[in-house]
Amino acid sequence: MATIVDARNLPCPQPVMLTRKALEKGTEVVTIVDNQAARDNVTRLGQSEGCQVSVETRQDGIYLTLRKQQAGQTKEKAPATGIVLFITSDVLGRGDDQQLGSLLMQSFLHTVGGLAASPETVLLINNGVKLATGDSPVLGELRQLEEQGAAVLACGTCLARFGLSDKVAVGEVSNMFIIADTLLKAGKIISL
C-alpha cells in the first residue's frame, strides 16, 4: 500500500524532504503538491532515487506516484567526480568593477569547460542564478558544462525573488534540499 504525503501549502523544500523520508520506509509513495516547482522537485527526487514517477493533475492538487524499481531495473549512473561549483554571484571577485567581474566569471567558466576535471554539479544561488537566464553572458559556458555532463541547478527561491523564474535558459530549477544534499555529498566544493 502506498504511503500518502500531503505536501500542499508547504514551503520548499518540505515536499521533497517528506517524500524522501517516506521513500526510506516504503516502495511506493504518493505525494500531493499544489504547485509546479514542488511537482518538478519531487519528480527529480524520485528519478534520482531510481523510482518510476507518474504525475496526475486533479482539481485538489498534483498527485505524484513514486515507485521504487526492482533491483536490476535502475539506470546506471556515470562515475561522479565529486566536484561542485557553488556560485553565489553573477560576477567573480569582490571589486567595484562589475564589467571586470562579469568578464572574469565568463573566462573562469570557459576555462573550466576545457579542463579534464569537469565539475559534476554547478549550483547557482543568490545573484548566481542570474547566470542561468537568457541574457546571461555565460550562457554558452554553462551549456557547454551541461553538455559535458554537469548538472546545472538554480535555486528556485532565488529565481522567484528576482522575478526570473520564467527566464531560465540553462539547467534546472532546484530547491534548498537538493542544494544542501549535493553540498554535503560533494568530494570537493569550489565556492565562487
N, C-alpha and C positions, 0 to 999 in steps of 0.2 A: 504494500500500500504506500502511496506517495505521501511524503511529508509536505504539508502546506505552509508556505511562508507568505504572510500578508505584509508586504513592504510598501503598501500605498501610504502616501503622505510622509514617508521617511526621507530625511536628507541623505545625500551622498556622503559616505559610502555604505550606509547601513544596509540597503538591499543586497549588496554584494557580500557583506560580512555575514549577514543572517543566512544567505543561501549557502555560502561556503561551510558554515557551521553545520547546516542541515545535511549537506553532501558528505560530511565526515561520518555521519551516523547512518546514512541510508543510501540506496542505489537509485532512488527516484525522488525528485523534489519538484514541486510546482510553486513557483514564486509569482506573486501578483504584484505588479507595479502600476504606476499611473502616469509615467512619462517616458519619452523616447530615450533620454540619457540613461535612465535606470534599466530600461529594456536592453540597450546596447551593452551596458556594463555587465549585467547578469549573463547575457549571451556570451560575451568574451570570457567571462569566468568559466562558464560551462565548457566552452571549447578548449580553454587552456587546461581544464581538468579531464579532458578526453571524453566528455559527455556528448550525447546526441541531444540537440536542443531544438525544440519546436515552439513556435510563438503563435498565440491566438489572441486577437483583439476582441474584447467583449465590451458591452456597454458599461460595466462596472470596473474595467481595468484591463491590463495586458497580462495574459497568463503565459508564463514561460515554463515549459516542462523540460527538465534536465534529467536524462537517463544515463547512468554510467554504462559504458560499453563493456562487453565481456573481455577477458584477457585475450590478447592477440588481435583485437579489433581496433585498438588505438593507433593513431598515426605516430610514426617515429619522428622525433624532433631532431633538428640539426644540432651538432655539438655546440654548446654555449661557450662564449669567450669569457663571460662574466664581467665584461667592461660596460659600464653605464656612464653615458654623458648626462650630467644633471645640469641643465641650463636654466638659469633663473632670470636672465636678462636678454634683451634683444641686441645688446652691444657687448663687446668683450673689453674688459678693463674698467677702471673707475675714473678716468679722466673726464674733463669737461667737454672734450671734442667728440660729439655724438657721431659725426661722419667718420672719424677715425675709428671709433669703437665698432661701428657697423662694418667698416672695411676689414677690421681685424677679425670679427666674427665670421665674415664670409671667407676670408683667407684660411682661418683655422679649420672650418668645416670642410672646405675644399681640400685642404691638405690631409685631413683625417680620412676623407673618402679615397685617397690614393695610397694609403698605408696598408700594410699586410694585416695588422692587428686592428680590425674594424670593431666598432662598438656593437654590442648585442642589442642595446636599447638606448634611445635618446629620449630623455624625459624633459618636457618643457613645462615650467610653472612660472607664475607671476608674469612679468613682462616677456619672458622667454616664449610664451605661447604666441606672441605676435610673429614669430619666425615661421609659424606653420600656416600663415594666412596667404591669400592670393597675391598680395602686393609685397611680400617679403623679399628682400634682396638675397636671401639664402635658400629660396625655394628649390632651385636646381640642386644645390648641395644636399639638402635634406632628402630630396627624391633619389639622388644617387645612393645615399646611405641606405635608404629603404630598399632600393633595388639590389643592394649588396646583402640584404637580409636583416638589417637593423629594424627593430620596431620603433616607430616614432610616435610617442604618446604625449598629448597635450592635455593639461589639467582642465576639465570641464568647468569647474567653478571659476577659474581664472578667465577662461574664454567668455563665460557669461558676464562676469564683472566688467570686462572691457567691451561688451557688446559684439563679440567676434564669433559667437557660436556657429553662425551660418557662413562664416568666411574661411573655414579650414580647408586648405588645398592640398595638404600632405599629412599623412599619418592618421591617427585615430584620436578621438576624444576619449579621455580616460578619467579616472577618479582617484581620490587620495588613497583608497585601499590598495589599488594596483600599484600606484607610485610608491607607497611605503613598502609594500611587499617586494617590489622589484629592487628597491634600495637595500633592504635587509638581506636579500639573497645574492646581491652582487659580489663578485670576486674583487672588483676594483671599481671605485666611483671617482670620476673626474668631474669636479664641480666648477662651473663657469658662472 
